[in-house]
Amino acid sequence: MTDEDTTTDDDVRADGSGIVAPDDETPTWRERKERTQGLSQLTYEYFERARREDQDLRQESDYVERDVLAFPTWPHEIIRNLAIASFFVGMLLFLSATLPPHIGDPANPSSTPAIILPDWYLYWSFGLLKLGPLNPELSILGGQKLMADRTYGVLANLVVVGFVAIVPFLNKGSARRPVEQPFWAAVGVGGVIFAFTISIYSAKNLLPMNVHLAFDLTFLLPIVGGFITWAVLKTMREGYMYDLNRRYYRLRPPK
């Protein structure tokens, strides 16, 4: 009897030198017969080896958290990325073939459209250009505005973009979950809600509601959403930190 005949499941190691786990250790299905060559076989081996290596590491180590795993670039990483890229490229080709874009009538340069809106991803910026009601009229200037509404809107865009750019420099914590820093999580939720509300306000001429009410809700809803987020996460934080500390000391008992 040779060494190869005495190979057991214990010989399947996490260093990449072992064999793929036997088929009877995983759920069986009819498509398994097609996993004989090419992309299907490599994809199966990739996920099966990842499962086996994770199991070996958890059995051998007292440190229960997942260790860093690595696979060779070829064939595992390239085959996986190729499979994902092929799927999305195929979906794009399918949609472009079944749903061709409609070519409308050419624009008439002699007439102005009744409704002018930018692309949907610029609605928030277009809404900031309509913040004329916030532009103060100064009595020392005889009731005149300090700057034009258009200039005020451009300045509002610069302030918002600048605030978004400076947030990563203000929040330098090591938190990985919103519950660990409720305040910054609330700021993020409020910012997302404000992006939606100001985008909706940009099309105020199409809203089936009072324009003044829409203007008030544009700034009120982000504040309310941020406060609710902060209150909920603040309530959850104590229990979360207790569970985190208990798990930490269970995995790493004090010496």
PAVEXDO-579490 format. One record per residue (C-alpha): x, y, z. Coordinates in steps of 0.1 Angstrom, whole numbers, plus 5000, padded with zeros to 4 digits. Layout:
XYZ
...
END
This chain:
500050005000
501550334989
501250675005
498750784979
496450504990
496450615026
495550975018
492651095040
490751405045
493351525070
495751555040
493751835025
495752135037
495352505035
498652565017
497252484983
499152154980
496251924989
493351794968
489951934964
487451794990
485551484978
482151544962
480251354990
481151645014
479151894994
475551894983
475051694952
473051814921
472751724885
474851994871
477951844889
478451624859
479151934838
482052034861
484551834841
486652094824
487252454817
485552744835
483052534854
485752304869
488052594880
485052784895
484052484915
487552424927
487952784937
484952794960
485452434973
489052504982
488152834999
485652645020
488052365029
490952605038
488652805060
487552485078
491152375083
492252715097
489352725121
490152375134
493852435138
493852785153
492552915186
492053255170
488553205157
488353505134
488953455097
492653455088
493853625056
493453385027
495153414994
494853244960
497253244931
496353504904
496253234878
493953054874
491753124904
491553514905
491653564868
489053294862
486753434888
487053794875
486653674840
483453494849
481953804866
483054034838
481553794812
478253794830
477854164831
479054214795
476553954784
473754134803
474754464786
474754304752
471354134759
469754464770
471254664741
469854404716
466354374731
465854734742
467354964716
467355334725
464555534710
465655814687
463256104692
462656404671
465556644667
465656944689
464257264677
466857544682
464157824677
462057714707
462857684744
461457364762
458857424789
460857224814
464657224815
466456974837
469956834837
470756464838
469356284868
472656254887
473056644886
469556714901
471156794935
473457054920
470557204899
468457224931
471157414949
470957684922
467357744932
468057844968
467058204961
464758224992
467858175014
469658464998
469158745024
468059095016
470259335036
468659655049
472059835047
471859785010
468459925007
466759595007
468959464979
470559124979
474359094985
474758874954
472558744926
470558424932
472558254905
475858344922
474458234955
473557894940
477057844927
478457934961
476057674977
477457414953
481057494964
480057475001
478357134998
481156984977
483757125001
481956985031
481756635015
485556655007
486556765042
484456495061
487156225057
489656455073
487356535102
486456175110
489655985114
488255715137
488755345132
485055255134
483955005108
480155005116
477655285119
476755175155
480255245166
480055615157
476355725158
477056095151
478956045119
476455785108
473656035114
475656295093
475856045065
472155955066
471256325067
473456395037
471956115017
468356235025
469356595017
470656474983
467256324975
465256614988
467256884970
467056664938
463256654941
463157034948
465057094916
461956984897
459557204919
457557304889
456456944885
455656874922
451956824930
452357024962
452957374975
456357504966
456957665000
456157335017
458557144994
461257405003
460757355040
460756975037
463956985017
465857095048
463656955075
463656585064
467456555065
467556685101
464756455112
466356155095
469756225110
468356265145
466355945143
469455765130
471555905159
468955815185
468555455173
472355385170
472955555203
470455315219
472055015202
475655115209
475754995246
474454645238
476754625207
479854725227
479054475254
478654185229
481854305211
483854305244
482453965254
483453815221
486853975223
487753825256
486353495247
488653475217
491653625235
491453525272
493453745295
496953615303
END
